């Protein structure tokens, strides 16, 4: 039987005597894959990283990496013997060393390892930090310090890389480029990685799997597509904030009815008896714009996002529904105007609660 590269089984993640995440189980199936952990502030995401790194002990469950037991109630391999690199959100650079010296500490830790090599120069170019090498930590920005800390962690080429909000201080204009570069380098070096982030788009891009932590437990552990399109609870829907829940009544095997929108057809992810009252998940891309339609709703807000608009429409019963429209569509609508919704309404996958 092939084991998962990282296996977390029934672990209570605790810090300072307080359990932050209870009875958690998740895994990384193959070496080189990335898991992204999402959840609100203070929920215990950093505690998970600290525990996997060996900085916190566990009294329940087990943590195994590449077939080796790292943590259990009776066993605790010391952090320095785990070959795990943890980069905190606060960059943790040594203030009396230059940025170059700080980064080279990672290369020194990597001496003697028989691994795919990546040069100091490549890392510097990848993260675009050549201009700050001879500066000290207090002379650079928070975003530059994060990238320097990330460079140091990558140079260690660990068995497992743990990144705590690694791009939170990077300028938005540069963040997407860094995400692309980070994904490429992790893939090339086959560095297995866990990334803690509050940014769901970042998690969906970087992660092979996502773990959503809410109310002290893992609410959903799945690939990014399923987390977005098939959230498994109202709590996950509300956390991701990528749509709204509207009341509806199931009218058939593939249909339901909302009093404002009328009949909605599609394939139910979970089937409900005819006549059931449900909450339907409606995401911005589910409805289509069509001014020839006889279903028209009032525009109460319009957000321009560059490539698209998100219109907020008010129904007769005061529901506020978001609708995605490409920004090059011909007839743009202002607030207080009427906006047509294409009928019949078809949603590929109907998610209800």
N, C-alpha and C positions, 0 to 999 in steps of 0.2 A: 504494500500500500504506500503510495507516494504521499508524503507529509507536506503540509503547507510550509512555506519558507518562514513565515512568522505566525505563531499561533497563540492567541490570548484566550484563555478558557476560564470563565466564571470568576473573574477578578473583581474585587472591591478596590477601587482606586481611592486611597485615603491620604490626607495630609493634615498634620497637626491634630491627629485624633478624630478628624471629621471626614466621613465618607462622602466623596464628591460624586463618584459614579459607581453604581451598585451592580454587581453580578454581570459584568460586561464580558461578552465573547465576540471576537472578530478575528480576522486573519488577513494575511497577504499571501496569496497562493503561490506566486512565482518570484524568484529573485529578479530584481530590476523594476518591479511594479511600484506604483505610488498609491498610497491611501491618503485621502484628505479627510480631516475631522472638522466638522462644522458644528457650531453651537453658540449660544449667547455668552457674553462675558461672565466670568466667574463660575461657569458650569462645571469646570474640572478638566478642560482640554490640556492645559499645561501640566496638571498633575499626572495625566496619562503619560505624557512624554517623560516627565521626571521619573516616573515609576519604571517605564521600559528601559530608561538609561541606567537604572540602579540607584538613583538618588533617594528613592522612597521604597520601603519594603512593603510586602503584601502578606496578609494573614489568611488569604483565601484564594483558591484558584492557582493558575500557573501561567508563566510566560516562557515560550520556547522560541529560539531563533536558529534556523538551519539545523534542526534536530537536536539542539543543545538546550537543556533546561537552564534558564537564567534566574527565574524567581519562582518560589512557592513558599508555603508556610515554613518549610524546613530548610530551603535552599535560597541563597542570595549571592550570586556572583558579583564581586565588587565592580563598580563602574569602569575602572581602568582595565579590567580584564574582559570586557564585553565587546570591544571593537565597535562601539556605537558612538556616533558623534551627535551631540545636541547643540543646536544653535538657538539661543534664546531670542525673544523679541527685542530685549535690550541687548545690544550687540556684544557686550562682554569683552571688548578689546582691552588689552593692557595699555593703560594711559602713558606709560614711560617708554613704550616701543613705537616706532614708526608703523604706519599701515603695512609697509612691506615686511617688516620684521614680524608683525602680528600674523600675517598670512603665511609666512614661511614656517611658522610653528606647526602648521598643519602638515607641511611637507616633511618636517623632521619626524613627526609622529608616524609618518607613512614609510619611513626608511625600513628596508628589509622585507617589505611586503611584496609578494609575487603577484602583482596585479597589473591590469591594463594601466599603462602610464598616461597621465595627463600632465603637461608641463605647467609650470608657474606662469609662463608667458601666455599660454592658451587660456588659462583661467582669467587672467587679468584682461585679456582682449574680450573674452566672452562677457564679462560683467562690466566692461568699459570703466575701469578704475585706474588706468595707467597714470592719470594726472594727479592722483592723491597719494601715490606710493611713499613719498618722502615726507608726508605730513604726519602729524600726530592726531590721535582720535579727537582731541578737543578742537582741532582746526578744520574738521570736515562736518558735513551735514549728517543728519540722522539716517537719511537714505543711503548715503555713501558708506556710512559705518555698517549698515545692515549688509550691503553688498560685500564689504571687506570681510565681515564675519562669515558670510556665506562662502566666500572664496576659500577661507581657512578650512571650513568644514569639508568642502569638496576635495581639497588637496589631501585630506586624511584617507580618502577612499574607504570609508567604513563599510562593514557588513550591513549596517542600518543607519540611515541618516534621519535625524529628527529635527524638523524645522518649525519653530514657533512663530507664526505670523511673519514669515521671512521678508515679505515685500510691503508691509504695512506703512513704512515710512518712505517708500519710493514714490517719486512724483507720478501722478496719474498718466501724464503724457509718455512716460518711459516704462510704466509698469507692464503693459502688454508685451513690449519688446523683450523685457527681462523674463517674463513668463515663457515666451517662446524659446529663449536661449536656455533657460533653466531646464525646460522639458527636454531639449535636445541633448544637453550634457548628461542629464540623469539617465536618459535612454542609452546614450553611447557608452557610458561607463557601467551600465547595469547596476546602478546604486539603488538599492531598495530604500524607499523613503516614506516617512509619514509627515504630512504637512498639516499643521493647525492653521486654520484661516477663518475669518468671519465673512469672507467674500465668496458667495456661492458660485459666481461666474469663474473665479479663480479655481475653485475646487472642481467644477465641472470640466475645466480645461486640463488641469494637471493630473487629476486623479483617475486611476483605473477603477477605484471604488471610493465611495463616500460613506462616512458614518455620521449620522445626525444625532447629536446628544442633546436631550431636553429632559428637564425634571429629574436629573440624576440617573438617567439610563439611556442606552442606545435605542432610539426610537425606530431608526431605519438604517440598514446596512445593505447597500446595493450599488450597482453601477450608476454613474451620473445621469444617464438617460432615464432610467427608471425612477430615480429619486425625483427628477423634475416632472416627468409626465405621469407617473403612477405613485404619488405620495401615499403612504399607507395609513395616514391618520390626519385628523383635523389639525393636530398640533404641528405636524410637519408642514402642512399647507400654510398655516399662519406664520411659521418661522421663515419659510422661503419667500413669502409675500410676493408670489408670482401669479396671483389670480384671486378670485373671490368665490365664496360659496353662496349659491342662491337656492331658494326653496323650489322644489319640483315634485311632481307626482308621476310615478311609473305608470305608463299607459299600455305597454306591450313589451315583448321580448327585446326589442331594439329601439324603444322610444319612450320619451317622457315629455311632460308638459309643464311649462312655466307660464303663469298668467300674463306676464309682460312680453315674453318672447315667443310664446306659442309652442308648437311642437318642435322637439329636438330629437334627431335620430342619430344612431351610432351603435357601436359595439360596447356593451357594458363590461367593465373589468370584473365587477362582482355583480351577480344577478340578484334582483329583488323581486318579490311577488308583485303582480299587477295590483295597483292601488296603493303601493307603499309611498309614504311621504319621505323624501330624501333631501339631502343637501348636495347639489351638483357643483363640482369644481369647474369654474369657467376661467380659462386663461386668456391673456390678451390676443393670442393668435387663433383662438377658436371661432371667433366671429369675423365675417367678411364685410367690407364696405361696399355698398351698392345703393346709390342715390335714386335708382329707379324702383327700389323696393317700397312697398306700402307700410313697412315697419320702420318708423323713424323715431329716433330718440334725441333728446336735447344734449348738446355738448356743454359740459360744465367746466372742463379743463382740457388743456392740450400741452403735452410735453414734447419738445423737439429733442431727439436723441441723435442727430446727425443722419444716420441711415434710415431712421424711422420716426414716426410720431406715435405716441401713446395717447389716444383720446379717452377721456373719462365721460361716459354717457349716463344720464339719469333716466330711469324708467318711470312709468306712471305710479309705481308703488315706492318710488324713491330709492331703488337699488342703484348703486354706483358701479358701472361695469367698465373695465378697461378694454380697449380694442387697439390692436396693433395695425398700423398702416405704413407702407413704405413712403419715405419722405418725398419721392418723386411723383406721387399720385397727383393727378391733374387738378381735382377740385378739393382744395384744402378748406377745412371748416373752422370758423371762429367760434368762440364761446357764445352761447345762446342760440346758435344756429341748429338746424335739424340735421341729423346724420342717419343715412339709410343703412339698414342691416340686411344682408342678402338672405333670401328665403328660397327653398327650405333650409333650415339650419342643420348642418351635419357635422358631428364631431367624431373623428376616427375612433377615439377611445374615451368612453364615458366613465368618469371617476365620480363615485357618489359615496356619501357617508350617511 
